Amino acid sequence: MYSGMGGGMNMNNMGAMMKKVQKFQAQMKLMQDELKKKTIEVTAGGGAVKVVINGDKVIEKLIIDKAAVDPEDVEMLQDLVMAAVNESIKKVDDMTTGEMQKLTAGLGLPPGLI
């Protein structure tokens, strides 16, 4: 007799799986809300440029030391700002990945799936 579910999954298993999915979704939402509140500070050029970014990848502060402002070398300042911003985004991504790995550790999913 064909069950229509393929693989023989019964309604109890399906219900249990749906509860796990709902619990995971709630935990993920909570984690995302918590990450948005966290900030990361990154400097470049020995502290000449400082970026403070939150877990939602919104830059909250950009501080540039007056000594880094040289009208004759604007390119250096641009490079320092880009380096600090790019590193801050990478650190937010790393923080998010780490938190996701903690959240999904017990699910038995292959790495990188979520």
C-alpha positions in Angstrom: 0.0 0.0 0.0 1.4 3.4 -1.0 1.5 5.9 1.9 2.0 9.0 -0.2 4.8 10.2 2.0 7.7 8.4 0.3 10.1 6.7 2.7 7.4 5.7 5.1 7.4 8.9 7.2 4.3 8.8 9.4 2.3 11.7 10.8 3.9 11.5 14.3 7.4 11.8 12.7 6.2 14.6 10.6 4.7 16.4 13.6 7.9 16.0 15.6 10.0 17.3 12.7 7.7 20.3 12.3 8.1 21.1 16.1 11.9 20.9 15.7 11.8 23.2 12.7 9.6 25.7 14.6 11.9 25.6 17.6 14.9 26.1 15.3 13.2 29.1 13.6 12.5 30.7 17.0 16.1 30.1 18.1 17.4 31.5 14.9 15.3 34.7 15.2 16.4 35.2 18.8 20.1 34.7 17.7 19.6 37.3 14.8 18.1 39.8 17.2 21.0 39.3 19.6 23.6 39.7 16.9 22.0 43.0 15.8 22.8 44.3 19.3 26.4 43.3 19.3 29.1 45.6 18.0 32.6 45.0 16.6 35.4 47.6 16.6 38.1 47.5 13.9 41.1 49.8 13.3 43.4 50.3 10.4 46.6 52.2 10.0 47.6 51.8 13.6 44.4 53.3 14.8 44.2 56.1 12.3 40.8 54.8 11.2 38.3 53.1 13.5 35.0 51.5 12.5 32.3 50.3 14.9 29.8 48.1 13.2 26.8 46.2 14.6 25.8 42.6 13.8 23.3 43.9 11.3 26.3 45.2 9.2 25.3 48.8 10.0 28.3 51.1 10.7 27.6 52.9 13.9 30.8 55.0 14.1 33.6 55.9 11.7 36.4 57.8 13.4 39.3 59.2 11.5 42.4 60.6 13.3 43.2 64.1 12.1 46.8 63.0 11.5 45.5 60.6 8.8 43.9 63.4 6.8 46.5 64.5 4.3 45.2 66.5 1.3 48.2 65.4 -0.6 47.5 61.7 0.0 43.8 61.1 -0.1 44.3 57.7 -1.6 46.0 56.5 1.6 43.0 57.6 3.7 40.6 55.9 1.2 42.6 52.7 1.5 42.5 52.8 5.3 38.8 53.4 5.4 38.1 50.6 2.9 40.4 48.2 4.8 38.7 49.0 8.1 35.2 48.7 6.7 35.9 45.5 4.8 37.5 43.9 7.9 34.6 44.9 10.1 32.1 43.2 7.6 34.3 40.1 7.6 34.3 40.0 11.4 30.5 40.3 11.5 30.2 37.4 9.0 32.6 35.3 11.1 30.6 36.1 14.3 27.4 35.2 12.5 28.8 31.9 11.2 30.1 31.0 14.6 26.7 31.6 16.2 25.0 29.6 13.4 27.4 26.7 14.0 26.5 26.7 17.7 22.8 26.8 16.9 22.9 24.0 14.3 25.4 21.8 16.1 22.7 19.4 17.3 20.8 19.1 14.1 23.2 16.8 12.3 23.3 18.9 9.2 26.2 19.0 6.8 28.5 22.1 7.3 27.5 25.1 5.2 23.9 23.9 4.6 22.4 26.8 6.5 
